[in-house]
């Protein structure tokens, strides 16, 4: 055998061994659905080189051992959730209707947060109004301001928050600002970031990418911190789908305006968002916020029960889909959902269909134009089954509907950053708030109605008339959902 033939044989044997090793890894990898295992085995074996590279880059859900170890150490060292000041008899306890108690139990199993009572909230009119409110609260802050955004742009609204933080820091308010290294890369690499630091704002980068070529060695590059958290003086917090940017979203202007939903909360729920922010902050910055987290919470005033739910690749597997599905199965009269990205697993699709089958008025609204052609195609592959079950499907035509909202029977609402897709379920750090209040849910429900009034109903006949090429594309992309 010639040396060339020998080298080729050795190379082929090594390649086969790598394939076998990866296939074994796929089979033994915990918390992976059968469809995902089959898809990865198919890719690794059918695309010998590209499949191996794809699995190395995107096959493992890991942010790196060091980051995981540090986050776990931070969570283990966190002090217990503080009790109410002045010996309030409720001790922050919430009165939850029995029919919804199990939903808050699901939430508690994710982060350990009990539902807390005594909260109030207002639904902001639009993205600019939300920024106006944040700036006003930052300008009125007395002790501290904490912000975390996935996307923070140096545009009009983004600079307004930058300037508000600078003003607050200069008057002695402790300001901590964190942004994801991928979503906010333009701001982080701009002069505005440095100016915040010079003004006394503590800044931190979430999930720093570093050298893109070496990054896969320490964890997946596409595992991101997708959260949107604002906490001011420990008793005001914001939650919703909005990033820190203009609605014109100039990095993707052809989809504008981006239509978001944001709520401003006051009460003990802010302390739970504070702990979520602190876990992210201390995982990246050598600063102990334990004393801040131990501060007693003012005795709650009359208000509604609410609960923070934070998920991510280091939280219990399938936590977010379990919550979504629990809400769907709890619906008895009406279920309305808005989400820009819908790539469900089989159990979630079944839960949504089951709601309609048992007579619940079930509605879901998507953007007509999605900034991701792949996600849009995958979402539309599910339309036929949703419509057959009786789910009303709408496509919003007034911009890119980015709002993530779920209202249940006019009483329960889930609001936050999580989409109904596998990226939010498996890869992204997300934050949501679940609350029970008929008045506030009515306000969110009215906002959802505005979405529907600017949307087009999708009929089963229209979907059935799609050409074969379109259905082939949609279903092929959806089939690759476990990989994406």
Phi, psi and omega in degrees: 000131180290161180297325180294317179294321179297316180297321179295320179295318178296318179297318179295317180297318179296320180296316180296321179297320178296316178301313180298317180298319180291322178298317177299319178299317179299317182292323184271346182300125181288160174059038177240130181289151180307320180298323179291319178299313182298318181297316182290321177299319178299312182296317183295322184274326183276328178246080192307316182270306181298323180295319179296314179297319180299319181291320179299320183279320191231001186279335184255135177267086183213134175265005180108140184298320181295318180294318179298315181297319181293317180298317180296321178296320178296313181296320180294329184272354182294137177292161179297153180300129187291152176275169179288146175288163176062022173061037179305133187297331180282341181049042179073004180295153182244140174270109184248131176305138184305323183293345180245001184300323182293334179291318176291333175294320176299315178299318180297327181291344183275309183243351184086003180279125171283153171295138180243141182266181175078030182255152173228155181203160175224144178269121181285146188295320181195186184297318181292322177295324178296317178294320176304314181294318178298315180299316179299318180291321178296319179294334180265356184299144181247331186241304183207157175226127179237129179227144173215124179226143172289308177245122177226111186256151176275047178261197183302304181293320179299318180289330177298320177292319177303312183292323178296319177296319179297318178297317181296315181297322182292336178265009172100005177282135178285113182245127176235126183229131181230143179217148179290139187291336178270307184294329184248024186301326181295314179292315184300328181264013180258171179292336182298322179298315179293322180294325175298315180299317181294331179281352179106005176281129173280124182241149180213149180254126179274131175053059180304136183280318183068220178283114183302331181286329181265345184304322180300340180289339182244016178130160183296138182285337184264009170276113190236160173268103187265009186286155173228101186231132171228127177229129183233120178056020174076359182230359175237135177213158178239148177209140179164201186263354192278131169275174181269084186196166174291149176296338177291341171043070193294348175282343174220062190293335185289348178261357186293157356281150173277126186256114185241172177227134183217137178242144175253121183251148169230141178128190183300338180299333179297328180293328177288318175297327177301317180292325177294316176299315183298323179296321177291316183297309184290342176285344182241339185236138178279071178216128182267118180258018184301318181298321178296321182287341180276348184299133181295151180266134177306144180306128185293143174273173175303138182178185187264160176280143180211164185208131175276138178231113179247128182235169180169178184294347177255006175260168184311132179302138177070018183298312184293313177298328177298320179292313178304313183293322178299318177296318180297316180288340180278343183296138178239333182237312188213138177221119180234131184229139166236134178203138178281335186231119182232099174226077188281163166276175186299321183291326179288317177301318179295321181295320180292317177296321182298325178301314180292320181300327182269012171097006177284134176290100190248125183226139175223137183234131181243166170285141177291323177246117182255143180287352175240110179297326181293312180294321179300317179295315180298318180300315184289342177293342182265354186300314186302313181292322178298312181295321178297328179281345182104006176288134176274121184249130179233154173236121183284133186246006183265023185131193178269106178289105184257358183292133175249106184217149175217124174243144188229115174054028177070011184229326184250144177222141169242126183226149176158209187260346189282129171272171178260059179220168186293333178296314177293326182288318191249330194248325188264147166279126185232158173223134180224162172232130176255129179218159180238107179196120184294320183294311181290324176297323176299321178295317178294320179298322177294323176295318177298324178296324176297321176299315183294325180290341176254023184236164179250128178290136178262125181262150179300324180296324179295316180295319180296334182272358178301141179295157183301323181298320180291316179295324178296316179296312181300313184288327178294316179296317180297324178298329178274004180310315180300337179271334187269000000 
